Amino acid sequence: MTQEGGKIPELTKGRVREHLADETDPKAIKRLTAARKYLEELS
């Protein structure tokens, strides 16, 4: 996922999408998808 212990600094929908496009780890993809859904519900 990321070098900083799996955290995405300044979490935004765009940054989550960028990370999802590059990610290959199934667990990380699951977490990023959950984060994206969470952020979409906040909008």
LUMGUDO-450850 format. One line per field, with one value per residue: residue number from 0; residue in three letters; x, z, y of N, C-alpha, C in turn. Coordinates in nm, 2 decimals. Example, Ala and Ser with C-alpha at 12.3 -4.5 7.8 and 13.67 -1.06 7.14 Angstrom:
# LUMGUDO-450850
resi: (0  1)
resn: (ALA  SER)
n_X: (1.32  1.28)
n_Z: (0.78  0.71)
n_Y: (-0.57  -0.22)
ca_X: (1.23  1.37)
ca_Z: (0.78  0.71)
ca_Y: (-0.45  -0.11)
c_X: (1.32  1.29)
c_Z: (0.78  0.79)
c_Y: (-0.33  0.00)
END
This chain:
# LUMGUDO-450850
resi: (0  1  2  3  4  5  6  7  8  9  10  11  12  13  14  15  16  17  18  19  20  21  22  23  24  25  26  27  28  29  30  31  32  33  34  35  36  37  38  39  40  41  42)
resn: (MET  THR  GLN  GLU  GLY  GLY  LYS  ILE  PRO  GLU  LEU  THR  LYS  GLY  ARG  VAL  ARG  GLU  HIS  LEU  ALA  ASP  GLU  THR  ASP  PRO  LYS  ALA  ILE  LYS  ARG  LEU  THR  ALA  ALA  ARG  LYS  TYR  LEU  GLU  GLU  LEU  SER)
n_X: (0.08  0.12  0.42  0.42  0.33  0.08  -0.10  -0.28  -0.19  -0.37  -0.64  -0.85  -1.11  -1.00  -0.73  -0.76  -0.86  -0.64  -0.45  -0.59  -0.58  -0.32  -0.27  -0.20  -0.23  -0.47  -0.59  -0.53  -0.66  -0.92  -0.94  -0.90  -1.12  -1.32  -1.26  -1.30  -1.58  -1.67  -1.59  -1.74  -2.00  -1.98  -1.99)
n_Z: (0.00  0.11  0.20  0.46  0.67  0.58  0.57  0.41  0.34  0.39  0.31  0.03  -0.21  -0.47  -0.42  -0.31  -0.53  -0.70  -0.56  -0.56  -0.83  -0.87  -0.70  -0.61  -0.41  -0.27  -0.01  0.05  -0.16  -0.09  0.15  0.05  -0.12  0.07  0.20  0.00  -0.05  0.20  0.20  -0.02  0.09  0.28  0.12)
n_Y: (-0.12  0.18  0.35  0.46  0.30  0.21  0.41  0.67  0.99  1.29  1.21  1.17  1.14  1.14  1.07  0.82  0.68  0.70  0.55  0.30  0.24  0.17  -0.04  -0.38  -0.57  -0.78  -0.74  -0.47  -0.35  -0.41  -0.26  0.00  0.03  0.02  0.26  0.44  0.42  0.51  0.77  0.86  0.85  1.06  1.28)
ca_X: (0.00  0.21  0.54  0.40  0.25  -0.05  -0.19  -0.28  -0.19  -0.47  -0.73  -0.95  -1.16  -0.91  -0.61  -0.79  -0.87  -0.50  -0.39  -0.66  -0.54  -0.18  -0.26  -0.22  -0.25  -0.61  -0.63  -0.52  -0.77  -1.04  -0.94  -0.91  -1.26  -1.40  -1.23  -1.37  -1.73  -1.69  -1.57  -1.86  -2.11  -1.96  -2.02)
ca_Z: (0.00  0.12  0.29  0.59  0.76  0.52  0.58  0.30  0.40  0.33  0.24  -0.05  -0.31  -0.58  -0.38  -0.30  -0.67  -0.75  -0.50  -0.61  -0.97  -0.87  -0.60  -0.65  -0.29  -0.25  0.12  0.04  -0.25  0.00  0.24  -0.03  -0.16  0.19  0.23  -0.11  -0.02  0.32  0.15  -0.10  0.18  0.34  0.02)
ca_Y: (0.00  0.30  0.33  0.52  0.21  0.18  0.53  0.77  1.13  1.38  1.12  1.23  1.04  1.13  1.00  0.68  0.63  0.69  0.43  0.18  0.21  0.12  -0.14  -0.52  -0.65  -0.79  -0.68  -0.33  -0.31  -0.41  -0.14  0.12  0.03  0.07  0.40  0.52  0.42  0.59  0.91  0.90  0.87  1.19  1.39)
c_X: (0.09  0.32  0.52  0.31  0.10  -0.15  -0.17  -0.29  -0.30  -0.57  -0.84  -1.00  -1.06  -0.78  -0.64  -0.80  -0.73  -0.44  -0.46  -0.61  -0.40  -0.17  -0.28  -0.25  -0.41  -0.66  -0.63  -0.63  -0.90  -1.05  -0.96  -1.06  -1.35  -1.38  -1.30  -1.52  -1.76  -1.69  -1.69  -1.98  -2.10  -2.00  -2.17)
c_Z: (0.00  0.21  0.43  0.68  0.71  0.53  0.46  0.36  0.32  0.25  0.16  -0.15  -0.42  -0.54  -0.36  -0.43  -0.72  -0.69  -0.54  -0.75  -0.97  -0.78  -0.66  -0.54  -0.27  -0.12  0.11  -0.05  -0.17  0.09  0.17  -0.08  -0.05  0.21  0.12  -0.08  0.10  0.28  0.06  -0.02  0.25  0.25  0.02)
c_Y: (0.12  0.27  0.38  0.43  0.19  0.30  0.62  0.91  1.21  1.30  1.19  1.12  1.03  1.05  0.85  0.62  0.61  0.56  0.30  0.14  0.14  -0.01  -0.28  -0.61  -0.66  -0.72  -0.53  -0.28  -0.31  -0.29  -0.01  0.14  0.07  0.21  0.49  0.53  0.51  0.74  0.96  0.92  1.01  1.30  1.42)
END
